Amino acid sequence: MTTTEPTLDELVGTATNTALLPEPDAHAYDSIATGDADPLILGGHKFTSRFILGSGRYDLNLIKATIENAGTQIVTMALRRCRTTENNLLDYIPKGITMLPNTSGARNAEEAVRIARLAREVCQTDFVKVEIEHETKYLLPDNAETIRATEMLAKEGFVVMPYMFPDPIAARQLEDAGAACVMPLGSLIGSNKGLRMRDFIEVIIANAHVPVIIDAGIGRPSQAAEAMEMGADAVMAYTAIASAGNIPVMARAFKHAIEAGREAYLAGLGTVTEGHAVPSSPTNAADYLAPSSPSK
């Protein structure tokens, strides 16, 4: 009896796979825009960088190099660092950078509004990051007072960027109060623990009509990329960079991570399967996974 050896195609299913492969379309993803074509819009202002940089404890001589490596266009600082005498932080910020003074130290809405008005005069900007905390151990933002301050400042023409505890209801109230974005904390400020509040942040992102910027707790470039992959519109980081061995190089690492996370989100992350494997060399039509696409 003669036995016929199977062909290579029969062994590995090459002929079947070839028949199943979709026709390539070189222009299928032309609509995915990044960089200049994918701006972050805050209060009608366009930014091509989605990385907001803090400046609290840097050596002033390192600030310029850090900003340049980060590729950031927005730098935040406390009003007390913007002295009008020697060692004025503003003298070390490169031209063209948008200043984002914060109301750090405010304990209620009235104090935050007073600091914001002073900052507008000193920094010559309508941008303000509202921060209101009552205690010094956990530095958790007071959402109720933040909502009040946001409403007052928005009526005065400020571009209000409120730092908030990630409560989806408060996020919607901040939108209604006139916030240009919402800035939920990822974890305790300065902790470098990453996205400990991920579940609540995902709800905020899914329902927001303004940009969502992750602020506080992001400790590694990989965590910044993860935040962007979730659909966050931008990331603010400071402690992770200021405490790094090489500050300018870490700033550059964050820049690349944020850009990569944004592109991954826009591209549509791959499907996650549960309870079974998927062959990397498909043998039938069911093995092909439909691409996912971002919701915004």
Stockholm file with secondary structure:
# STOCKHOLM 1.0

chainA/1-296         MTTTEPTLDELVGTATNTALLPEPDAHAYDSIATGDADPLILGGHKFTSRFILGSGRYDLNLIKATIENAGTQIVTMALRRCRTTENNLLDYIPKGITMLPNTSGARNAEEAVRIARLAREVCQTDFVKVEIEHETKYLLPDNAETIRATEMLAKEGFVVMPYMFPDPIAARQLEDAGAACVMPLGSLIGSNKGLRMRDFIEVIIANAHVPVIIDAGIGRPSQAAEAMEMGADAVMAYTAIASAGNIPVMARAFKHAIEAGREAYLAGLGTVTEGHAVPSSPTNAADYLAPSSPSK
#=GR chainA/1-296 SS CCCCCCCHHHHHTHHHHHHHSCCCCTTTTTTCCCGGGSCEEETTEEESCCEEEECSSCCHHHHHHHHHHHTCSEEEEEGGGCCSSSSCGGGGSCTTCEEEEECTTBCSHHHHHHHHHHHHHHHTCSEEEECBBSCSSSCCBCHHHHHHHHHHHHHTTCEEEEEECCCHHHHHHHHHHTCSCBEEBSSSTTCCCCCTTHHHHHHHHHHCSSCBEEESCCCSHHHHHHHHHHTCSEEEECHHHHTSSSHHHHHHHHHHHHHHHHHHHHHCCCCCCCSSCCCSSCCSGGGSCCCCCCCC
#=GC SS_cons         CCCCCCCHHHHHTHHHHHHHSCCCCTTTTTTCCCGGGSCEEETTEEESCCEEEECSSCCHHHHHHHHHHHTCSEEEEEGGGCCSSSSCGGGGSCTTCEEEEECTTBCSHHHHHHHHHHHHHHHTCSEEEECBBSCSSSCCBCHHHHHHHHHHHHHTTCEEEEEECCCHHHHHHHHHHTCSCBEEBSSSTTCCCCCTTHHHHHHHHHHCSSCBEEESCCCSHHHHHHHHHHTCSEEEECHHHHTSSSHHHHHHHHHHHHHHHHHHHHHCCCCCCCSSCCCSSCCSGGGSCCCCCCCC
//
